[in-house]
Amino acid sequence: MIQEKLKLIKQFCQQNSDPAIIEKYSKYFKEGYDGYGIEQKVFEEQRDKWIHEWAGEMTIDNYLDLSDELFKNGKLEEKSLAIMFINSKRDKFSKSTFVRIGKWFDYGIDNWATTDILCMVVMPNFLNDNVINFDDLKTWNDAESEWQRRAVPVTLVEMIKPGLKASEAIKAIEPLMMDKSVYVQKGLGTLLRGLWKNQPDEIEAFLLKWKDQSPRMIYQYATEKMDKEYRKKFRKAKV
């Protein structure tokens, strides 16, 4: 059954590949764009069709097996499909699902786009549904993969509107404040900027605490919406 699905997915992706779209999006991927270049509407319609048609026969374990293969050998669109397939079984998520997904960073998640799709679509549901807690997510802070570390703040960005507390976010991301990956730094800055809008006191205190140690990229993103003069207080002190 899995091999049959893999064949169908591969055929669809190859038949709908567009060189013009590949060229268009290549500029956004410094590490290289590894995708088919499928028109968004075509991709989404086929994705939704498969999710509907396969709902009765595919269990979450089936989808995890399928997704493992898509992440090992697939391109950007195939990995995006895997993420959407897994999310269609949200009501079956468990701690073991979280652990299994974490392994995708070892062999299949190697760019910001796939990381961010996973974080926007799937990861917040683990926390919102109380399948995992913030301490579980924090275990990713020590990951070798910069993309898995980036997933911590980017997942939390999606939880700002539902009411993420600055105190909870800070406890989760503080171990990353000296991270050397620019992609992790951008994720941290984006999260802090979003939280600052509604919880400025807590976020400013945190930024002041780390301003003389943390990479400036975090602060460039975190203070982006502040008044030009006001943001000067978060500059690194001159020695």
PyMOL commands that set and color helices and strands:
alter all, ss='L'
color gray80, all
select helices_A, chain A and resi 2-15+19-26+40-54+60-73+76-87+90-92+95-102+104-107+112-121+123-128+134-142+146-157+166-176+182-196+200-210+216-222+230-234
alter helices_A, ss='H'
color red, helices_A
deselect
rebuild
show_as cartoon
